[in-house]
Amino acid sequence: MGTIIELTDVHKRFDVDGRTVTALSGVDLRIEAGEIFAIIGHSGAGKSTLVRIINGLERVTSGLVVVDGVDISTIPERLLRPVRRRTGMIFQQFNLFSSRTVAGNVAYPLRVAEWPKARRDARVAELLDFVGLLDRAHAYPDQLSGGQKQRVGIARALATSPPILLADESTSALDPETTGEVLRLLQRVNRELGVTVVVITHEMDVVRAIADRVAVISEGRIVERGSAFEVFSSPQSDTAQAFVATALHDRPSRDELARLRTAHTGRIVTARVVDGGGIGAVLSRAGVHDVTFELLHGAISTLQQRSFGSLTIALDGPDAGVDAVIAELSAVTATEEVAA
């Protein structure tokens, strides 16, 4: 379907108390129409600045930003407004008008766009039905749960049928069950309405749940990008490895490894598992080298219809035999010998 958001060599600097602070440095990013794309990073990594540049609320210091076919890098403010209307936005704290009903909140962008009342009312009803809140149309935000508030936010963001929806930490204030409901709704928005969804988050579980592709940002730079499966199954950057570890728990912690070391006399290795990877065949031949093995720790997950994870294994036997088994494991998958 083509690229709908493209950033080329984007830099953003701010003057803060007489000093220059670099928020983004040399960012290149391409997001394809119709996908769910996640941008993940720690606080202060540059995520918020990046999303504000995409929706035109911040201007780049240098570089090129093209959104839905329009170069918004240098165009005047009056030409930015219609571009912004083609980018819906939902927020961590919902940002609903407390004095307006649910229907009034959803209708607000349609009022601004000067839709006639009959058309506006029909669109509000359609959207509230889509997010499952038609029966709450006359309620006020303080009468809603957090998940209901976010569903209103999604309906409002979709009011003018934008092709792009930006979700900025949209589940951070929600409990796990409600988070799942909101993420499933975002998937419906993407699949049923064809909206490109860009998720800004610091939660790797969110990426695993819905993202097609992901970019990892650290200190204002994109340090890794790829399909969600690629980043989860084989993270390359330190930042991505740290995020993946928080979501998978497939490797023993330092304390767990120390405990395992005291309980097992053999040499301990951790082997990456991707779609099986031939580890079973190697271990089944360990006896040929007079080596026995025991599985100590691990987890296997499924993402985008493929399996991945890692296994931590104790190998007992003569050093030469263990060396041979480790070499055979290394030939089929990434393997490292670990120490307490």
C-alpha positions as semicolon CSV with decimal commas, in nm:
position;residue;x (nm);y (nm);z (nm)
1;M;0,000;0,000;0,000
2;G;0,302;0,230;0,021
3;T;0,471;0,443;0,283
4;I;0,238;0,670;0,480
5;I;0,489;0,822;0,727
6;E;0,851;0,888;0,633
7;L;1,121;1,060;0,837
8;T;1,461;1,117;0,680
9;D;1,765;1,230;0,882
10;V;1,545;1,410;1,135
11;H;1,714;1,616;1,404
12;K;1,540;1,805;1,682
13;R;1,714;2,033;1,927
14;F;1,571;2,249;2,205
15;D;1,719;2,547;2,388
16;V;1,676;2,485;2,760
17;D;1,806;2,743;3,010
18;G;2,067;2,867;2,766
19;R;2,192;2,524;2,661
20;T;2,111;2,308;2,362
21;V;1,942;1,973;2,427
22;T;1,928;1,717;2,147
23;A;1,602;1,521;2,151
24;L;1,635;1,343;1,815
25;S;1,948;1,278;1,614
26;G;1,950;1,143;1,259
27;V;1,619;0,956;1,279
28;D;1,519;0,761;0,967
29;L;1,181;0,590;0,983
30;R;0,932;0,452;0,733
31;I;0,588;0,332;0,832
32;E;0,376;0,150;0,576
33;A;0,007;0,218;0,524
34;G;-0,215;-0,038;0,695
35;E;0,033;-0,171;0,951
36;I;0,056;-0,150;1,327
37;F;0,396;0,001;1,400
38;A;0,538;0,029;1,752
39;I;0,802;0,275;1,871
40;I;0,946;0,166;2,204
41;G;1,191;0,334;2,434
42;H;1,258;0,434;2,794
43;S;1,147;0,767;2,940
44;G;1,352;1,047;2,789
45;A;1,449;0,843;2,484
46;G;1,275;1,083;2,244
47;K;0,941;0,904;2,191
48;S;0,719;1,199;2,278
49;T;0,919;1,438;2,062
50;L;0,900;1,192;1,774
51;V;0,521;1,160;1,794
52;R;0,479;1,539;1,819
53;I;0,685;1,576;1,504
54;I;0,472;1,321;1,320
55;N;0,151;1,506;1,408
56;G;0,302;1,846;1,335
57;L;0,300;1,981;1,691
58;E;0,679;2,016;1,683
59;R;0,891;2,129;1,391
60;V;1,216;1,955;1,305
61;T;1,546;2,138;1,340
62;S;1,652;1,967;1,019
63;G;1,545;1,672;0,810
64;L;1,239;1,567;0,613
65;V;0,897;1,458;0,745
66;V;0,633;1,335;0,501
67;V;0,290;1,237;0,640
68;D;0,024;1,094;0,410
69;G;0,201;1,236;0,107
70;V;0,254;1,588;0,248
71;D;0,596;1,726;0,342
72;I;0,522;1,891;0,677
73;S;0,884;1,985;0,755
74;T;0,856;2,351;0,659
75;I;0,498;2,425;0,549
76;P;0,323;2,717;0,725
77;E;0,092;2,657;1,020
78;R;-0,228;2,725;0,821
79;L;-0,142;2,436;0,588
80;L;-0,059;2,206;0,879
81;R;-0,411;2,211;1,025
82;P;-0,574;1,992;0,757
83;V;-0,281;1,749;0,783
84;R;-0,334;1,720;1,159
85;R;-0,699;1,636;1,100
86;R;-0,581;1,331;0,907
87;T;-0,391;1,207;1,212
88;G;-0,598;1,086;1,509
89;M;-0,442;1,085;1,855
90;I;-0,512;0,901;2,180
91;F;-0,332;0,969;2,507
92;Q;-0,225;0,803;2,831
93;Q;-0,453;1,024;3,044
94;F;-0,744;1,019;2,794
95;N;-0,772;1,403;2,766
96;L;-1,152;1,397;2,759
97;F;-1,364;1,707;2,824
98;S;-1,513;1,649;3,169
99;S;-1,801;1,890;3,101
100;R;-1,911;1,707;2,785
101;T;-2,094;1,376;2,761
102;V;-1,943;1,075;2,588
103;A;-2,133;1,170;2,273
104;G;-2,025;1,533;2,312
105;N;-1,659;1,434;2,334
106;V;-1,680;1,225;2,018
107;A;-1,876;1,496;1,838
108;Y;-1,625;1,772;1,924
109;P;-1,386;1,727;1,627
110;L;-1,688;1,704;1,397
111;R;-1,815;2,036;1,529
112;V;-1,474;2,189;1,464
113;A;-1,487;2,046;1,111
114;E;-1,836;2,202;1,076
115;W;-2,024;1,881;1,001
116;P;-2,404;1,933;0,989
117;K;-2,587;1,806;1,298
118;A;-2,765;1,511;1,136
119;R;-2,444;1,379;0,982
120;R;-2,257;1,445;1,304
121;D;-2,510;1,256;1,517
122;A;-2,504;0,958;1,280
123;R;-2,124;0,944;1,289
124;V;-2,115;0,963;1,670
125;A;-2,363;0,677;1,699
126;E;-2,165;0,472;1,448
127;L;-1,839;0,519;1,638
128;L;-1,985;0,457;1,984
129;D;-2,138;0,136;1,854
130;F;-1,799;0,037;1,711
131;V;-1,622;0,083;2,047
132;G;-1,910;-0,075;2,243
133;L;-2,030;0,236;2,427
134;L;-2,350;0,334;2,251
135;D;-2,544;0,277;2,573
136;R;-2,314;0,524;2,753
137;A;-2,360;0,809;2,505
138;H;-2,515;1,043;2,767
139;A;-2,275;0,957;3,051
140;Y;-1,994;1,190;3,158
141;P;-1,624;1,091;3,174
142;D;-1,619;1,077;3,556
143;Q;-1,885;0,804;3,535
144;L;-1,663;0,579;3,323
145;S;-1,388;0,331;3,399
146;G;-1,038;0,388;3,263
147;G;-1,092;0,142;2,981
148;Q;-1,421;0,306;2,885
149;K;-1,254;0,648;2,883
150;Q;-0,987;0,520;2,647
151;R;-1,250;0,371;2,418
152;V;-1,416;0,713;2,404
153;G;-1,075;0,859;2,322
154;I;-1,038;0,612;2,035
155;A;-1,385;0,693;1,903
156;R;-1,309;1,066;1,917
157;A;-0,975;1,017;1,741
158;L;-1,152;0,831;1,459
159;A;-1,433;1,084;1,419
160;T;-1,313;1,242;1,093
161;S;-1,193;0,908;0,949
162;P;-0,818;0,978;0,967
163;P;-0,593;0,725;0,789
164;I;-0,342;0,741;1,078
165;L;-0,395;0,684;1,451
166;L;-0,118;0,770;1,698
167;A;-0,147;0,597;2,036
168;D;0,088;0,767;2,283
169;E;0,132;0,540;2,590
170;S;-0,239;0,469;2,552
171;T;-0,246;0,173;2,793
172;S;0,005;0,286;3,057
173;A;-0,270;0,396;3,299
174;L;-0,473;0,076;3,262
175;D;-0,472;-0,260;3,441
176;P;-0,363;-0,570;3,242
177;E;-0,715;-0,692;3,161
178;T;-0,830;-0,350;3,040
179;T;-0,505;-0,308;2,847
180;G;-0,588;-0,625;2,657
181;E;-0,935;-0,494;2,571
182;V;-0,795;-0,165;2,439
183;L;-0,524;-0,340;2,236
184;R;-0,782;-0,570;2,078
185;L;-0,987;-0,264;1,986
186;L;-0,681;-0,105;1,823
187;Q;-0,637;-0,424;1,621
188;R;-0,999;-0,396;1,504
189;V;-0,939;-0,032;1,407
190;N;-0,646;-0,147;1,199
191;R;-0,802;-0,455;1,041
192;E;-1,162;-0,345;0,990
193;L;-1,114;0,024;0,916
194;G;-0,774;0,002;0,745
195;V;-0,623;0,267;0,974
196;T;-0,245;0,275;1,016
197;V;-0,177;0,256;1,392
198;V;0,145;0,391;1,544
199;V;0,190;0,282;1,905
200;I;0,430;0,476;2,127
201;T;0,515;0,272;2,437
202;H;0,768;0,163;2,694
203;E;0,594;-0,173;2,743
204;M;0,728;-0,466;2,544
205;D;0,414;-0,669;2,616
206;V;0,217;-0,412;2,413
207;V;0,456;-0,460;2,120
208;R;0,423;-0,837;2,143
209;A;0,044;-0,818;2,154
210;I;-0,028;-0,614;1,841
211;A;0,274;-0,480;1,650
212;D;0,365;-0,587;1,298
213;R;0,695;-0,400;1,308
214;V;0,887;-0,212;1,576
215;A;1,155;0,053;1,610
216;V;1,362;0,084;1,928
217;I;1,466;0,438;2,023
218;S;1,742;0,527;2,269
219;E;1,892;0,869;2,340
220;G;1,722;1,019;2,039
221;R;1,838;0,757;1,790
222;I;1,672;0,455;1,633
223;V;1,901;0,174;1,750
224;E;1,708;-0,120;1,609
225;R;1,413;-0,194;1,383
226;G;1,248;-0,496;1,230
227;S;0,943;-0,718;1,253
228;A;0,814;-0,778;1,602
229;F;0,933;-1,138;1,572
230;E;1,284;-1,036;1,468
231;V;1,327;-0,794;1,756
232;F;1,184;-1,037;2,013
233;S;1,362;-1,347;1,892
234;S;1,700;-1,188;1,819
235;P;1,740;-0,844;1,977
236;Q;2,065;-0,680;1,866
237;S;2,092;-0,357;2,067
238;D;2,141;-0,337;2,443
239;T;1,816;-0,141;2,470
240;A;1,614;-0,403;2,281
241;Q;1,771;-0,686;2,482
242;A;1,672;-0,514;2,807
243;F;1,312;-0,463;2,689
244;V;1,278;-0,820;2,565
245;A;1,408;-0,955;2,895
246;T;1,130;-0,774;3,083
247;A;0,866;-0,940;2,866
248;L;0,995;-1,294;2,816
249;H;1,175;-1,394;3,139
250;D;1,335;-1,675;2,939
251;R;1,682;-1,637;3,091
252;P;1,777;-1,680;3,456
253;S;1,860;-1,367;3,653
254;R;2,202;-1,329;3,812
255;D;2,065;-1,452;4,146
256;E;1,885;-1,745;3,983
257;L;2,201;-1,839;3,796
258;A;2,403;-1,837;4,119
259;R;2,148;-2,071;4,276
260;L;2,159;-2,302;3,974
261;R;2,537;-2,306;3,989
262;T;2,535;-2,428;4,349
263;A;2,283;-2,703;4,264
264;H;2,453;-2,835;3,948
265;T;2,811;-2,940;3,893
266;G;2,795;-2,936;3,514
267;R;2,873;-2,652;3,276
268;I;2,573;-2,427;3,211
269;V;2,484;-2,293;2,866
270;T;2,196;-2,087;2,730
271;A;2,079;-2,162;2,377
272;R;1,842;-1,950;2,170
273;V;1,538;-2,131;2,031
274;V;1,381;-2,015;1,703
275;D;1,122;-2,245;1,548
276;G;1,280;-2,544;1,719
277;G;1,622;-2,480;1,569
278;G;1,756;-2,836;1,596
279;I;1,842;-2,819;1,966
280;G;1,655;-3,141;2,041
281;A;1,852;-3,336;1,783
282;V;2,181;-3,212;1,928
283;L;2,087;-3,300;2,284
284;S;1,962;-3,644;2,180
285;R;2,318;-3,718;2,058
286;A;2,486;-3,590;2,377
287;G;2,532;-3,945;2,504
288;V;2,769;-4,016;2,214
289;H;3,008;-3,775;2,387
290;D;2,941;-3,928;2,733
291;V;2,748;-3,614;2,825
292;T;2,420;-3,594;3,014
293;F;2,202;-3,282;3,023
294;E;1,932;-3,124;3,236
295;L;1,701;-2,836;3,146
296;L;1,728;-2,573;3,418
297;H;1,539;-2,269;3,294
298;G;1,367;-2,134;2,986
299;A;1,056;-2,016;2,810
300;I;0,921;-2,052;2,458
301;S;0,679;-1,794;2,320
302;T;0,482;-1,768;1,998
303;L;0,464;-1,449;1,792
304;Q;0,345;-1,394;1,437
305;Q;0,290;-1,771;1,410
306;R;0,652;-1,853;1,495
307;S;0,813;-1,978;1,815
308;F;1,116;-1,835;1,994
309;G;1,280;-1,815;2,334
310;S;1,580;-1,969;2,507
311;L;1,674;-2,270;2,717
312;T;1,936;-2,286;2,992
313;I;2,092;-2,631;3,014
314;A;2,340;-2,803;3,247
315;L;2,585;-3,032;3,063
316;D;2,768;-3,298;3,267
317;G;3,056;-3,504;3,134
318;P;3,419;-3,486;3,030
319;D;3,534;-3,142;2,916
320;A;3,605;-3,264;2,564
321;G;3,258;-3,413;2,537
322;V;3,088;-3,100;2,672
323;D;3,297;-2,891;2,431
324;A;3,172;-3,108;2,145
325;V;2,806;-3,068;2,249
326;I;2,846;-2,691;2,285
327;A;3,005;-2,677;1,941
328;E;2,715;-2,872;1,790
329;L;2,463;-2,643;1,963
330;S;2,651;-2,338;1,838
331;A;2,631;-2,474;1,485
332;V;2,250;-2,469;1,491
333;T;2,172;-2,171;1,715
334;A;2,325;-1,889;1,920
335;T;2,471;-2,052;2,231
336;E;2,671;-1,908;2,519
337;E;2,827;-2,062;2,824
338;V;2,714;-1,873;3,132
339;A;2,874;-1,837;3,472
340;A;2,741;-1,727;3,808
